[in-house]
Amino acid sequence: MTVKVPRERFEELVVAALDSLPRELGRQMRNVAVVVEDSSPDGLLGLYEGVPLTERGDWYSAVLPDRITIYRDPICEICDDEDDVVEEVRVTVIHEIAHHFGIDDARLHELGWA
């Protein structure tokens, strides 16, 4: 079942998920943009592109921001209602932010976020 969530509402859900992060965590995020796209390659729910904080060194300066993309259509396609969309957006945002902090999929799976 596909849930219909307008793009503006979906973007609000992404902002709410970001706002739900502990303040200390948000302060540590550096040079990263979070965007919403409708469709995704290979049915991904989210994608982190960039250099994780754990891999940045003195060489890291004057580079484009890292990018976290949250994909609306694939998330809506796997959810039964808007409450499910809210939860999946939150999980996906946290999952992709974890990559920004250098946490890989194996560790996220151990933690229950994959």
N, CA, C and O atoms as a GROMACS GRO file, in nm:
protein
  456
    1MET      N    1   0.084  -0.119   0.000
    1MET     CA    2   0.000   0.000   0.000
    1MET      C    3   0.089   0.125   0.000
    1MET      O    4   0.184   0.134   0.078
    2THR      N    5   0.058   0.217  -0.084
    2THR     CA    6   0.133   0.342  -0.091
    2THR      C    7   0.055   0.451  -0.019
    2THR      O    8  -0.064   0.472  -0.046
    3VAL      N    9   0.122   0.520   0.071
    3VAL     CA   10   0.061   0.632   0.142
    3VAL      C   11   0.090   0.758   0.062
    3VAL      O   12   0.203   0.780   0.017
    4LYS      N   13  -0.010   0.840   0.046
    4LYS     CA   14   0.008   0.968  -0.025
    4LYS      C   15   0.044   1.076   0.078
    4LYS      O   16  -0.041   1.116   0.158
    5VAL      N   17   0.167   1.120   0.075
    5VAL     CA   18   0.211   1.230   0.161
    5VAL      C   19   0.266   1.338   0.070
    5VAL      O   20   0.367   1.317   0.002
    6PRO      N   21   0.202   1.454   0.068
    6PRO     CA   22   0.251   1.563  -0.017
    6PRO      C   23   0.395   1.600   0.019
    6PRO      O   24   0.438   1.587   0.133
    7ARG      N   25   0.467   1.647  -0.080
    7ARG     CA   26   0.608   1.679  -0.061
    7ARG      C   27   0.630   1.777   0.055
    7ARG      O   28   0.720   1.758   0.136
    8GLU      N   29   0.548   1.881   0.062
    8GLU     CA   30   0.564   1.980   0.169
    8GLU      C   31   0.549   1.914   0.307
    8GLU      O   32   0.627   1.942   0.398
    9ARG      N   33   0.450   1.828   0.322
    9ARG     CA   34   0.430   1.757   0.449
    9ARG      C   35   0.548   1.665   0.477
    9ARG      O   36   0.594   1.657   0.590
   10PHE      N   37   0.596   1.596   0.375
   10PHE     CA   38   0.709   1.505   0.392
   10PHE      C   39   0.833   1.583   0.438
   10PHE      O   40   0.905   1.538   0.526
   11GLU      N   41   0.856   1.698   0.378
   11GLU     CA   42   0.970   1.782   0.419
   11GLU      C   43   0.956   1.824   0.565
   11GLU      O   44   1.055   1.831   0.637
   12GLU      N   45   0.833   1.852   0.609
   12GLU     CA   46   0.809   1.884   0.750
   12GLU      C   47   0.847   1.767   0.840
   12GLU      O   48   0.901   1.787   0.948
   13LEU      N   49   0.818   1.645   0.794
   13LEU     CA   50   0.853   1.526   0.872
   13LEU      C   51   1.004   1.511   0.884
   13LEU      O   52   1.055   1.472   0.989
   14VAL      N   53   1.075   1.541   0.777
   14VAL     CA   54   1.222   1.534   0.780
   14VAL      C   55   1.276   1.638   0.879
   14VAL      O   56   1.366   1.608   0.957
   15VAL      N   57   1.223   1.759   0.874
   15VAL     CA   58   1.266   1.865   0.967
   15VAL      C   59   1.236   1.822   1.111
   15VAL      O   60   1.318   1.842   1.200
   16ALA      N   61   1.119   1.765   1.134
   16ALA     CA   62   1.083   1.719   1.268
   16ALA      C   63   1.179   1.611   1.316
   16ALA      O   64   1.217   1.609   1.433
   17ALA      N   65   1.217   1.520   1.226
   17ALA     CA   66   1.313   1.414   1.264
   17ALA      C   67   1.447   1.476   1.300
   17ALA      O   68   1.509   1.435   1.398
   18LEU      N   69   1.491   1.574   1.224
   18LEU     CA   70   1.618   1.643   1.255
   18LEU      C   71   1.607   1.717   1.388
   18LEU      O   72   1.701   1.716   1.468
   19ASP      N   73   1.494   1.781   1.411
   19ASP     CA   74   1.474   1.855   1.535
   19ASP      C   75   1.466   1.764   1.657
   19ASP      O   76   1.490   1.808   1.770
   20SER      N   77   1.434   1.637   1.636
   20SER     CA   78   1.422   1.543   1.747
   20SER      C   79   1.558   1.490   1.795
   20SER      O   80   1.567   1.425   1.899
   21LEU      N   81   1.662   1.518   1.718
   21LEU     CA   82   1.796   1.473   1.757
   21LEU      C   83   1.841   1.547   1.883
   21LEU      O   84   1.805   1.663   1.903
   22PRO      N   85   1.919   1.481   1.966
   22PRO     CA   86   1.975   1.552   2.081
   22PRO      C   87   2.055   1.673   2.034
   22PRO      O   88   2.128   1.665   1.935
   23ARG      N   89   2.041   1.783   2.104
   23ARG     CA   90   2.105   1.908   2.066
   23ARG      C   91   2.257   1.891   2.049
   23ARG      O   92   2.316   1.948   1.957
   24GLU      N   93   2.319   1.812   2.138
   24GLU     CA   94   2.464   1.792   2.132
   24GLU      C   95   2.504   1.725   2.000
   24GLU      O   96   2.608   1.759   1.942
   25LEU      N   97   2.423   1.632   1.955
   25LEU     CA   98   2.450   1.564   1.829
   25LEU      C   99   2.439   1.661   1.711
   25LEU      O  100   2.524   1.663   1.623
   26GLY      N  101   2.334   1.741   1.711
   26GLY     CA  102   2.315   1.838   1.605
   26GLY      C  103   2.429   1.937   1.596
   26GLY      O  104   2.468   1.978   1.486
   27ARG      N  105   2.484   1.976   1.709
   27ARG     CA  106   2.596   2.071   1.711
   27ARG      C  107   2.722   2.012   1.650
   27ARG      O  108   2.808   2.085   1.601
   28GLN      N  109   2.733   1.881   1.652
   28GLN     CA  110   2.853   1.816   1.600
   28GLN      C  111   2.846   1.792   1.449
   28GLN      O  112   2.948   1.761   1.386
   29MET      N  113   2.729   1.805   1.391
   29MET     CA  114   2.715   1.786   1.247
   29MET      C  115   2.781   1.903   1.176
   29MET      O  116   2.750   2.019   1.203
   30ARG      N  117   2.872   1.873   1.084
   30ARG     CA  118   2.948   1.976   1.015
   30ARG      C  119   2.940   1.960   0.864
   30ARG      O  120   2.961   1.851   0.811
   31ASN      N  121   2.909   2.069   0.797
   31ASN     CA  122   2.915   2.074   0.651
   31ASN      C  123   2.831   1.963   0.588
   31ASN      O  124   2.881   1.885   0.506
   32VAL      N  125   2.703   1.956   0.625
   32VAL     CA  126   2.614   1.855   0.570
   32VAL      C  127   2.478   1.919   0.538
   32VAL      O  128   2.422   1.994   0.617
   33ALA      N  129   2.427   1.887   0.420
   33ALA     CA  130   2.296   1.934   0.376
   33ALA      C  131   2.201   1.814   0.374
   33ALA      O  132   2.238   1.705   0.331
   34VAL      N  133   2.079   1.836   0.418
   34VAL     CA  134   1.977   1.732   0.415
   34VAL      C  135   1.870   1.777   0.317
   34VAL      O  136   1.813   1.885   0.330
   35VAL      N  137   1.843   1.692   0.217
   35VAL     CA  138   1.748   1.727   0.112
   35VAL      C  139   1.648   1.612   0.093
   35VAL      O  140   1.672   1.498   0.132
   36VAL      N  141   1.536   1.646   0.033
   36VAL     CA  142   1.433   1.548  -0.001
   36VAL      C  143   1.424   1.537  -0.152
   36VAL      O  144   1.418   1.638  -0.223
   37GLU      N  145   1.424   1.415  -0.201
   37GLU     CA  146   1.400   1.386  -0.343
   37GLU      C  147   1.280   1.292  -0.349
   37GLU      O  148   1.253   1.219  -0.254
   38ASP      N  149   1.210   1.293  -0.462
   38ASP     CA  150   1.093   1.205  -0.474
   38ASP      C  151   1.133   1.060  -0.497
   38ASP      O  152   1.095   0.972  -0.420
   39SER      N  153   1.210   1.035  -0.603
   39SER     CA  154   1.245   0.897  -0.636
   39SER      C  155   1.391   0.872  -0.607
   39SER      O  156   1.471   0.964  -0.594
   40SER      N  157   1.424   0.743  -0.596
   40SER     CA  158   1.562   0.708  -0.561
   40SER      C  159   1.617   0.602  -0.654
   40SER      O  160   1.542   0.527  -0.718
   41PRO      N  161   1.749   0.596  -0.660
   41PRO     CA  162   1.810   0.486  -0.735
   41PRO      C  163   1.794   0.357  -0.655
   41PRO      O  164   1.817   0.356  -0.534
   42ASP      N  165   1.756   0.254  -0.719
   42ASP     CA  166   1.751   0.121  -0.656
   42ASP      C  167   1.659   0.113  -0.535
   42ASP      O  168   1.680   0.028  -0.448
   43GLY      N  169   1.559   0.198  -0.526
   43GLY     CA  170   1.463   0.189  -0.417
   43GLY      C  171   1.517   0.227  -0.280
   43GLY      O  172   1.457   0.191  -0.178
   44LEU      N  173   1.628   0.298  -0.275
   44LEU     CA  174   1.683   0.340  -0.147
   44LEU      C  175   1.586   0.433  -0.074
   44LEU      O  176   1.510   0.507  -0.136
   45LEU      N  177   1.588   0.427   0.060
   45LEU     CA  178   1.507   0.517   0.140
   45LEU      C  179   1.583   0.645   0.171
   45LEU      O  180   1.524   0.753   0.185
   46GLY      N  181   1.715   0.632   0.182
   46GLY     CA  182   1.800   0.746   0.210
   46GLY      C  183   1.941   0.718   0.161
   46GLY      O  184   1.977   0.603   0.136
   47LEU      N  185   2.020   0.823   0.147
   47LEU     CA  186   2.156   0.807   0.099
   47LEU      C  187   2.245   0.916   0.160
   47LEU      O  188   2.211   1.034   0.159
   48TYR      N  189   2.359   0.872   0.213
   48TYR     CA  190   2.460   0.966   0.263
   48TYR      C  191   2.573   0.970   0.161
   48TYR      O  192   2.625   0.865   0.122
   49GLU      N  193   2.611   1.090   0.119
   49GLU     CA  194   2.722   1.109   0.027
   49GLU      C  195   2.816   1.212   0.089
   49GLU      O  196   2.776   1.326   0.114
   50GLY      N  197   2.940   1.171   0.112
   50GLY     CA  198   3.034   1.265   0.168
   50GLY      C  199   3.148   1.197   0.240
   50GLY      O  200   3.177   1.079   0.218
   51VAL      N  201   3.213   1.273   0.324
   51VAL     CA  202   3.327   1.225   0.403
   51VAL      C  203   3.283   1.223   0.549
   51VAL      O  204   3.260   1.328   0.608
   52PRO      N  205   3.271   1.104   0.609
   52PRO     CA  206   3.228   1.097   0.749
   52PRO      C  207   3.322   1.176   0.840
   52PRO      O  208   3.441   1.190   0.812
   53LEU      N  209   3.268   1.227   0.947
   53LEU     CA  210   3.347   1.306   1.042
   53LEU      C  211   3.470   1.230   1.089
   53LEU      O  212   3.575   1.290   1.113
   54THR      N  213   3.458   1.099   1.104
   54THR     CA  214   3.569   1.018   1.154
   54THR      C  215   3.683   1.007   1.053
   54THR      O  216   3.792   0.963   1.090
   55GLU      N  217   3.660   1.045   0.928
   55GLU     CA  218   3.763   1.033   0.825
   55GLU      C  219   3.818   1.169   0.780
   55GLU      O  220   3.904   1.175   0.692
   56ARG      N  221   3.770   1.276   0.839
   56ARG     CA  222   3.816   1.409   0.801
   56ARG      C  223   3.946   1.440   0.874
   56ARG      O  224   3.962   1.408   0.991
   57GLY      N  225   4.036   1.501   0.802
   57GLY     CA  226   4.164   1.540   0.860
   57GLY      C  227   4.196   1.684   0.827
   57GLY      O  228   4.108   1.761   0.788
   58ASP      N  229   4.321   1.718   0.841
   58ASP     CA  230   4.364   1.855   0.813
   58ASP      C  231   4.340   1.893   0.667
   58ASP      O  232   4.324   2.011   0.635
   59TRP      N  233   4.336   1.794   0.579
   59TRP     CA  234   4.315   1.818   0.437
   59TRP      C  235   4.171   1.861   0.408
   59TRP      O  236   4.143   1.914   0.300
   60TYR      N  237   4.080   1.840   0.503
   60TYR     CA  238   3.939   1.865   0.479
   60TYR      C  239   3.907   2.013   0.500
   60TYR      O  240   3.889   2.059   0.613
   61SER      N  241   3.899   2.085   0.390
   61SER     CA  242   3.856   2.225   0.396
   61SER      C  243   3.811   2.267   0.257
   61SER      O  244   3.854   2.210   0.156
   62ALA      N  245   3.726   2.364   0.253
   62ALA     CA  246   3.677   2.418   0.126
   62ALA      C  247   3.624   2.310   0.033
   62ALA      O  248   3.655   2.309  -0.087
   63VAL      N  249   3.545   2.219   0.088
   63VAL     CA  250   3.482   2.116   0.006
   63VAL      C  251   3.331   2.136   0.008
   63VAL      O  252   3.276   2.200   0.098
   64LEU      N  253   3.266   2.079  -0.091
   64LEU     CA  254   3.121   2.086  -0.094
   64LEU      C  255   3.064   2.016   0.029
   64LEU      O  256   3.128   1.925   0.083
   65PRO      N  257   2.946   2.056   0.073
   65PRO     CA  258   2.888   1.990   0.190
   65PRO      C  259   2.857   1.843   0.160
   65PRO      O  260   2.826   1.806   0.047
   66ASP      N  261   2.864   1.762   0.265
   66ASP     CA  262   2.811   1.627   0.255
   66ASP      C  263   2.662   1.641   0.226
   66ASP      O  264   2.603   1.746   0.248
   67ARG      N  265   2.604   1.534   0.176
   67ARG     CA  266   2.463   1.540   0.138
   67ARG      C  267   2.392   1.416   0.191
   67ARG      O  268   2.435   1.303   0.168
   68ILE      N  269   2.284   1.440   0.262
   68ILE     CA  270   2.194   1.333   0.303
   68ILE      C  271   2.065   1.354   0.225
   68ILE      O  272   2.001   1.459   0.235
   69THR      N  273   2.028   1.253   0.149
   69THR     CA  274   1.904   1.260   0.071
   69THR      C  275   1.805   1.162   0.130
   69THR      O  276   1.836   1.046   0.154
   70ILE      N  277   1.684   1.210   0.155
   70ILE     CA  278   1.575   1.126   0.203
   70ILE      C  279   1.475   1.116   0.088
   70ILE      O  280   1.430   1.218   0.034
   71TYR      N  281   1.441   0.993   0.050
   71TYR     CA  282   1.358   0.969  -0.068
   71TYR      C  283   1.212   0.946  -0.029
   71TYR      O  284   1.179   0.850   0.040
   72ARG      N  285   1.127   1.035  -0.076
   72ARG     CA  286   0.985   1.035  -0.038
   72ARG      C  287   0.908   0.914  -0.092
   72ARG      O  288   0.844   0.843  -0.015
   73ASP      N  289   0.913   0.890  -0.222
   73ASP     CA  290   0.830   0.785  -0.281
   73ASP      C  291   0.859   0.646  -0.224
   73ASP      O  292   0.765   0.576  -0.186
   74PRO      N  293   0.986   0.603  -0.216
   74PRO     CA  294   1.011   0.470  -0.161
   74PRO      C  295   0.966   0.454  -0.015
   74PRO      O  296   0.919   0.348   0.025
   75ILE      N  297   0.980   0.562   0.064
   75ILE     CA  298   0.933   0.554   0.203
   75ILE      C  299   0.782   0.541   0.206
   75ILE      O  300   0.728   0.458   0.278
   76CYS      N  301   0.713   0.623   0.127
   76CYS     CA  302   0.566   0.617   0.124
   76CYS      C  303   0.516   0.481   0.074
   76CYS      O  304   0.412   0.433   0.117
   77GLU      N  305   0.591   0.420  -0.017
   77GLU     CA  306   0.550   0.292  -0.074
   77GLU      C  307   0.554   0.178   0.027
   77GLU      O  308   0.478   0.081   0.012
   78ILE      N  309   0.638   0.185   0.128
   78ILE     CA  310   0.649   0.074   0.223
   78ILE      C  311   0.566   0.096   0.350
   78ILE      O  312   0.567   0.013   0.440
   79CYS      N  313   0.494   0.209   0.356
   79CYS     CA  314   0.419   0.241   0.477
   79CYS      C  315   0.269   0.222   0.456
   79CYS      O  316   0.218   0.234   0.345
   80ASP      N  317   0.200   0.192   0.567
   80ASP     CA  318   0.055   0.170   0.563
   80ASP      C  319  -0.026   0.296   0.592
   80ASP      O  320  -0.140   0.308   0.548
   81ASP      N  321   0.033   0.389   0.668
   81ASP     CA  322  -0.037   0.512   0.702
   81ASP      C  323   0.066   0.620   0.735
   81ASP      O  324   0.186   0.594   0.738
   82GLU      N  325   0.017   0.741   0.761
   82GLU     CA  326   0.110   0.851   0.785
   82GLU      C  327   0.193   0.830   0.912
   82GLU      O  328   0.308   0.873   0.919
   83ASP      N  329   0.137   0.764   1.012
   83ASP     CA  330   0.216   0.734   1.132
   83ASP      C  331   0.338   0.649   1.098
   83ASP      O  332   0.446   0.671   1.152
   84ASP      N  333   0.319   0.552   1.008
   84ASP     CA  334   0.432   0.471   0.962
   84ASP      C  335   0.535   0.556   0.889
   84ASP      O  336   0.655   0.537   0.904
   85VAL      N  337   0.487   0.651   0.809
   85VAL     CA  338   0.578   0.740   0.735
   85VAL      C  339   0.660   0.823   0.833
   85VAL      O  340   0.780   0.838   0.816
   86VAL      N  341   0.594   0.876   0.937
   86VAL     CA  342   0.664   0.955   1.038
   86VAL      C  343   0.778   0.872   1.099
   86VAL      O  344   0.890   0.920   1.111
   87GLU      N  345   0.748   0.749   1.136
   87GLU     CA  346   0.849   0.663   1.199
   87GLU      C  347   0.960   0.625   1.101
   87GLU      O  348   1.078   0.625   1.138
   88GLU      N  349   0.924   0.593   0.978
   88GLU     CA  350   1.026   0.553   0.879
   88GLU      C  351   1.116   0.670   0.842
   88GLU      O  352   1.236   0.652   0.823
   89VAL      N  353   1.059   0.790   0.833
   89VAL     CA  354   1.141   0.909   0.807
   89VAL      C  355   1.241   0.926   0.920
   89VAL      O  356   1.359   0.950   0.896
   90ARG      N  357   1.195   0.914   1.044
   90ARG     CA  358   1.285   0.931   1.159
   90ARG      C  359   1.398   0.828   1.157
   90ARG      O  360   1.514   0.862   1.176
   91VAL      N  361   1.362   0.703   1.133
   91VAL     CA  362   1.463   0.596   1.128
   91VAL      C  363   1.562   0.622   1.015
   91VAL      O  364   1.682   0.605   1.033
   92THR      N  365   1.512   0.661   0.900
   92THR     CA  366   1.599   0.685   0.784
   92THR      C  367   1.691   0.804   0.808
   92THR      O  368   1.810   0.798   0.776
   93VAL      N  369   1.638   0.911   0.864
   93VAL     CA  370   1.721   1.028   0.894
   93VAL      C  371   1.831   0.990   0.991
   93VAL      O  372   1.948   1.024   0.970
   94ILE      N  373   1.796   0.920   1.097
   94ILE     CA  374   1.896   0.879   1.197
   94ILE      C  375   2.000   0.786   1.134
   94ILE      O  376   2.119   0.800   1.161
   95HIS      N  377   1.956   0.694   1.050
   95HIS     CA  378   2.046   0.601   0.982
   95HIS      C  379   2.149   0.677   0.898
   95HIS      O  380   2.268   0.649   0.906
   96GLU      N  381   2.103   0.773   0.819
   96GLU     CA  382   2.194   0.848   0.732
   96GLU      C  383   2.285   0.941   0.812
   96GLU      O  384   2.402   0.958   0.776
   97ILE      N  385   2.234   1.001   0.917
   97ILE     CA  386   2.318   1.085   1.003
   97ILE      C  387   2.426   1.000   1.068
   97ILE      O  388   2.539   1.046   1.086
   98ALA      N  389   2.393   0.878   1.104
   98ALA     CA  390   2.493   0.788   1.163
   98ALA      C  391   2.609   0.767   1.066
   98ALA      O  392   2.724   0.762   1.108
   99HIS      N  393   2.579   0.756   0.937
   99HIS     CA  394   2.687   0.744   0.838
   99HIS      C  395   2.774   0.870   0.839
   99HIS      O  396   2.896   0.861   0.825
  100HIS      N  397   2.713   0.986   0.856
  100HIS     CA  398   2.789   1.111   0.865
  100HIS      C  399   2.887   1.105   0.983
  100HIS      O  400   2.996   1.163   0.977
  101PHE      N  401   2.847   1.036   1.089
  101PHE     CA  402   2.934   1.022   1.206
  101PHE      C  403   3.027   0.901   1.197
  101PHE      O  404   3.098   0.870   1.293
  102GLY      N  405   3.027   0.834   1.082
  102GLY     CA  406   3.121   0.724   1.061
  102GLY      C  407   3.073   0.588   1.106
  102GLY      O  408   3.154   0.496   1.118
  103ILE      N  409   2.945   0.572   1.132
  103ILE     CA  410   2.890   0.443   1.174
  103ILE      C  411   2.845   0.368   1.049
  103ILE      O  412   2.764   0.419   0.972
  104ASP      N  413   2.897   0.246   1.029
  104ASP     CA  414   2.866   0.170   0.908
  104ASP      C  415   2.737   0.088   0.925
  104ASP      O  416   2.681   0.079   1.034
  105ASP      N  417   2.691   0.029   0.814
  105ASP     CA  418   2.567  -0.048   0.814
  105ASP      C  419   2.570  -0.166   0.910
  105ASP      O  420   2.470  -0.197   0.973
  106ALA      N  421   2.684  -0.232   0.921
  106ALA     CA  422   2.693  -0.347   1.012
  106ALA      C  423   2.665  -0.305   1.156
  106ALA      O  424   2.590  -0.372   1.227
  107ARG      N  425   2.724  -0.194   1.197
  107ARG     CA  426   2.702  -0.145   1.334
  107ARG      C  427   2.559  -0.094   1.350
  107ARG      O  428   2.498  -0.115   1.455
  108LEU      N  429   2.505  -0.029   1.250
  108LEU     CA  430   2.366   0.016   1.256
  108LEU      C  431   2.272  -0.102   1.268
  108LEU      O  432   2.172  -0.095   1.340
  109HIS      N  433   2.303  -0.211   1.200
  109HIS     CA  434   2.221  -0.331   1.210
  109HIS      C  435   2.225  -0.385   1.353
  109HIS      O  436   2.122  -0.422   1.408
  110GLU      N  437   2.343  -0.388   1.412
  110GLU     CA  438   2.357  -0.432   1.551
  110GLU      C  439   2.274  -0.346   1.646
  110GLU      O  440   2.217  -0.396   1.743
  111LEU      N  441   2.267  -0.217   1.617
  111LEU     CA  442   2.194  -0.123   1.700
  111LEU      C  443   2.044  -0.118   1.671
  111LEU      O  444   1.968  -0.054   1.743
  112GLY      N  445   2.002  -0.187   1.563
  112GLY     CA  446   1.860  -0.188   1.526
  112GLY      C  447   1.818  -0.072   1.440
  112GLY      O  448   1.699  -0.042   1.432
  113TRP      N  449   1.912  -0.004   1.373
  113TRP     CA  450   1.880   0.112   1.288
  113TRP      C  451   1.905   0.082   1.140
  113TRP      O  452   1.913   0.176   1.061
  114ALA      N  453   1.917  -0.043   1.102
  114ALA     CA  454   1.940  -0.076   0.961
  114ALA      C  455   1.826  -0.155   0.903
  114ALA      O  456   1.829  -0.191   0.786
   0.00000   0.00000   0.00000
